[in-house]
């Protein structure tokens, strides 16, 4: 069993530094969400559900009662599946399979791990050396995993033409058996070669400054230097990583928090939106992860008097209702507060 733990920043402290956030002192601004495994109980019916890295069922507790709610339209006769841990969008396929093998002793062959999806390709991908090319460049461990998917589940051209996957894999999918001949460092769209060793070194250097900003956020001692260094590092990340790489989303989120703490709310909102735009590519756009990110954005928008907060809050409500139904306000009471502020 798991519980959700929110890593948060004290909203009372934020109100002093962000021009008056619409929070009271008992509410926290969510900065990250993580699952923590805990021993709860044995539920005979609940234990019958199989795992999927792209689940169609969400499990949650109210007191000692386990609730299970479908989050997608499920065809009659189809299996109901929940997640035992990391899902598509959180980790790439290889890491998910390693975790599930170590923790539960099985090799995951769910849809997310068997068929090509955009998230697994771009989550840790590098960008093509040509600025106008949207193709992804993969390291060996990711490339081999994706090759195995193609080998077992060939993709028909008609199935991907209207998908973002087509944009990052045009070269590989347009030629007979071309994907198997792609090497680490080759762009999946145009086939050009990228020096991954050099790109990795640049990214690692950039992440040092991002880590410094994270530390400054925790200590609430943010300087102009730490922000400017992080902005330069973000540029380096965008120059070397694929546009949908999750590292960029995390860096954007860190900058959003930093600008919020120094009172630059419009810049905070801009970076928050940039982070969400990437996460929407990695997850389902209506995934609960997106709702938590929209909580941050809507809080900033409300402080700015931005009318678009209405749309953000409406979307938060719709996503939470999808996962918790009539229990949404009970599980996440801050939602009621946001609605009152519109």
C-alpha positions in Angstrom: 0.0 0.0 0.0 1.1 3.6 -0.5 0.2 7.0 0.8 0.9 10.3 -0.9 3.3 12.6 0.9 3.4 16.3 -0.1 6.7 18.0 0.1 5.6 21.5 0.8 6.6 25.1 1.6 5.0 26.9 4.5 2.4 29.1 2.9 2.5 31.6 5.8 6.2 32.2 4.9 5.2 32.6 1.2 2.6 35.3 2.0 5.3 37.5 3.4 7.5 37.2 0.4 5.2 36.8 -2.5 3.0 39.9 -2.2 0.2 38.2 -0.2 -0.7 34.7 -1.3 -4.3 33.8 -0.8 -3.4 31.2 1.9 -4.0 30.8 5.6 -1.3 29.5 7.8 -2.6 26.0 8.0 -2.4 25.4 4.3 0.7 24.5 2.4 1.8 25.2 -1.1 2.6 21.9 -2.7 6.0 21.8 -4.4 6.4 18.0 -5.0 4.3 14.9 -4.6 5.8 11.4 -3.9 4.4 8.0 -2.9 5.6 6.4 0.3 5.0 2.7 0.9 3.5 1.9 4.3 1.9 -1.2 5.8 -1.9 -0.6 6.2 -4.0 -3.8 5.9 -4.9 -6.7 3.7 -7.8 -6.1 1.4 -8.8 -9.4 -0.3 -10.7 -7.8 -3.2 -8.2 -5.0 -3.7 -5.3 -7.5 -3.9 -6.8 -9.1 -7.0 -6.0 -6.2 -9.2 -3.1 -6.6 -11.6 -0.5 -3.8 -12.1 -0.2 -1.5 -15.1 2.2 1.4 -15.6 -0.7 3.1 -17.3 -3.5 2.2 -14.8 -7.2 2.7 -15.4 -8.0 2.4 -11.7 -7.1 4.7 -8.9 -7.0 3.5 -5.3 -7.4 5.7 -2.2 -8.4 5.4 1.5 -10.9 7.2 3.6 -10.2 6.1 7.1 -10.0 2.3 6.9 -12.1 2.0 3.7 -10.3 1.3 0.4 -12.0 3.0 -2.6 -11.3 2.0 -6.2 -12.3 4.3 -9.0 -11.8 4.0 -12.7 -10.1 7.0 -14.2 -10.6 6.1 -17.9 -13.4 4.7 -20.0 -13.0 0.9 -19.8 -14.5 -1.3 -22.4 -16.7 -4.2 -21.3 -14.6 -7.3 -20.6 -11.3 -5.3 -20.3 -9.1 -5.7 -17.2 -9.1 -3.2 -14.4 -5.5 -2.4 -13.5 -3.9 -0.2 -10.8 -0.3 0.8 -10.3 2.0 -0.8 -7.8 4.5 2.0 -8.0 6.1 4.2 -10.8 4.0 5.0 -13.8 4.6 6.2 -17.3 5.7 9.8 -17.0 7.4 9.3 -13.7 10.2 7.0 -14.7 11.2 5.6 -18.1 10.4 2.0 -19.0 13.8 0.4 -18.0 13.7 2.0 -14.5 10.1 1.0 -14.0 10.8 -2.6 -15.0 13.9 -2.8 -12.7 11.9 -1.5 -9.8 9.0 -3.9 -10.3 11.4 -6.8 -10.7 13.3 -5.9 -7.5 10.2 -5.2 -5.4 7.6 -7.6 -6.7 9.5 -10.2 -8.6 7.9 -9.9 -12.1 8.9 -8.5 -15.5 6.2 -5.9 -16.4 4.7 -6.4 -19.8 1.8 -3.9 -19.5 0.8 -1.7 -22.4 3.1 1.1 -21.1 6.1 -1.3 -21.1 5.3 -3.2 -24.2 4.2 -0.6 -26.7 6.1 2.6 -27.8 4.9 5.7 -26.0 6.1 9.3 -26.3 7.0 9.5 -22.6 9.4 6.6 -22.5 11.2 8.0 -25.6 11.6 11.6 -24.6 11.7 11.6 -20.7 15.5 11.3 -20.6 16.2 12.1 -24.3 18.7 14.6 -25.7 17.9 16.9 -28.5 19.0 16.8 -32.1 22.0 18.9 -33.1 19.9 20.7 -35.6 17.8 23.4 -33.9 14.8 23.0 -36.2 14.6 19.2 -35.8 12.2 17.9 -33.1 13.8 14.4 -33.1 15.0 12.6 -29.9 18.5 11.3 -29.3 18.6 8.3 -27.0 21.3 6.8 -24.8 22.0 3.1 -25.1 19.9 1.8 -22.2 16.8 3.6 -23.3 17.4 2.8 -27.0 17.7 -0.9 -26.4 14.5 -1.0 -24.3 12.6 0.8 -27.1 14.0 -1.6 -29.7 12.7 -4.5 -27.8 9.2 -2.9 -27.9 9.4 -2.4 -31.6 10.6 -6.0 -32.1 7.7 -7.5 -30.2 5.0 -5.0 -31.2 5.7 -3.5 -34.6 4.0 -0.1 -35.2 2.0 0.4 -38.3 2.5 3.8 -39.9 -1.2 4.6 -39.8 -1.2 4.2 -36.0 1.3 7.0 -35.3 0.9 9.7 -38.0 -1.3 11.8 -35.7 0.8 11.3 -32.6 3.8 13.3 -31.2 5.7 10.0 -31.4 5.8 10.4 -35.1 7.5 13.7 -34.8 10.4 12.4 -32.7 10.8 9.0 -34.6 10.1 9.9 -38.2 13.3 8.4 -39.5 13.0 5.2 -37.5 9.4 4.5 -38.3 9.5 5.5 -42.0 12.1 2.9 -43.1 11.9 -0.9 -43.0 13.6 -2.2 -39.9 15.4 1.2 -39.6 14.9 1.4 -35.8 17.0 -1.7 -35.2 19.9 0.0 -37.0 19.7 3.3 -35.1 22.7 3.7 -32.7 23.0 5.6 -29.4 23.5 9.3 -30.4 21.5 9.1 -33.6 18.5 11.3 -34.0 15.4 9.2 -34.4 13.9 11.7 -36.8 16.7 12.8 -39.1 19.5 10.3 -38.2 22.1 12.9 -37.5 24.7 12.1 -34.8 25.0 13.9 -31.4 28.1 13.6 -29.2 26.3 12.3 -26.1 29.4 12.3 -23.9 29.8 16.1 -24.5 26.1 16.8 -24.1 26.0 14.8 -20.8 28.9 16.7 -19.4 27.2 20.0 -20.2 24.0 18.9 -18.6 25.8 17.7 -15.5 27.5 21.0 -15.2 24.2 22.9 -15.6 22.5 20.7 -12.9 25.1 21.9 -10.4 23.6 25.4 -10.5 20.0 24.0 -10.5 20.9 22.1 -7.3 22.2 25.3 -5.7 18.9 27.0 -6.5 17.1 24.1 -4.9 19.2 24.5 -1.7 18.5 28.2 -1.8 14.7 27.6 -2.0 14.8 25.3 1.0 16.8 27.8 3.0 14.7 30.7 1.6 17.9 32.6 1.0 17.6 33.2 -2.7 20.1 35.6 -4.3 20.0 37.3 -7.7 23.1 35.3 -8.5 21.5 31.9 -7.8 18.5 32.8 -10.0 20.6 34.2 -12.9 22.9 31.1 -12.8 19.9 28.8 -12.9 18.5 30.7 -15.8 21.7 30.3 -17.7 21.7 26.6 -16.8 18.1 26.3 -18.0 19.3 27.6 -21.4 22.1 25.0 -21.5 19.6 22.2 -20.6 17.2 23.3 -23.4 20.2 23.4 -25.8 21.2 19.8 -25.0 18.1 18.0 -23.9 14.9 17.2 -25.8 12.2 19.8 -25.3 10.1 17.2 -23.4 12.9 16.0 -21.2 11.7 15.9 -17.6 14.8 17.5 -16.2 13.8 20.7 -18.0 10.4 20.5 -16.4 11.9 20.2 -13.0 14.3 23.1 -13.6 11.4 25.3 -14.7 9.5 24.3 -11.6 12.5 25.3 -9.4 12.6 28.7 -11.1 8.9 29.1 -10.6 9.3 28.5 -6.8 12.3 30.8 -6.6 10.6 33.7 -8.4 7.6 33.3 -6.2 9.7 33.6 -3.1 11.3 36.8 -4.3 8.0 38.3 -5.3 8.3 38.0 -9.0 4.9 36.4 -9.5 4.5 36.9 -13.2 7.9 35.2 -13.9 6.8 32.5 -11.4 3.6 31.9 -13.4 5.5 31.8 -16.7 8.0 29.1 -15.5 5.2 27.1 -13.9 3.3 27.1 -17.2 6.5 26.0 -19.0 6.9 23.1 -16.6 3.3 22.0 -17.0 3.5 22.1 -20.8 6.3 19.5 -20.6 4.5 17.3 -18.0 1.4 17.2 -20.1 3.5 15.5 -22.8 4.9 12.9 -20.3 1.7 12.2 -18.5 -2.0 12.0 -19.5 -3.1 15.7 -19.6 -5.7 14.8 -17.0 -3.3 13.0 -14.7 -3.5 13.9 -11.1 0.2 15.0 -11.3 -1.0 17.8 -13.6 -3.7 18.8 -11.0 -1.0 19.3 -8.3 1.0 21.5 -10.7 -2.1 23.5 -11.5 -2.6 24.1 -7.8 0.7 26.0 -7.7 -0.1 27.9 -10.9 -3.6 28.9 -9.8 -2.3 30.2 -6.5 0.1 32.5 -8.3 -2.6 33.5 -10.8 -5.0 34.4 -7.9 -2.3 36.6 -6.4 -1.8 38.3 -9.7 -5.5 38.8 -10.2 -5.2 36.8 -13.4 -8.6 35.8 -14.8 -7.1 32.6 -16.2 -7.1 31.3 -12.6 -10.7 30.4 -13.2 -9.8 27.9 -15.9 -6.9 26.5 -13.9 -9.1 25.9 -10.8 -11.9 24.4 -13.0 -9.4 22.0 -14.5 -8.1 21.0 -11.0 -11.6 20.3 -9.9 -12.3 18.1 -13.0 -9.1 16.1 -12.5 -9.7 15.5 -8.8 -13.3 14.5 -9.5 -12.0 12.0 -12.0 -9.7 10.4 -9.3 -11.9 10.8 -6.2 -15.5 11.4 -7.5 -17.7 12.9 -4.8 -14.9 12.6 -2.3 -12.7 15.2 -4.1 -13.4 18.0 -1.7 -12.9 15.7 1.3 -9.6 14.3 0.1 -8.3 17.7 -1.0 -10.1 20.4 1.1 -7.9 23.2 -0.3 -9.9 22.8 -3.6 -12.9 24.5 -1.8 -10.7 27.4 -0.8 -9.5 27.9 -4.3 -13.1 28.0 -5.6 -14.0 30.6 -3.1 -11.2 32.8 -4.2 -12.4 33.0 -7.9 
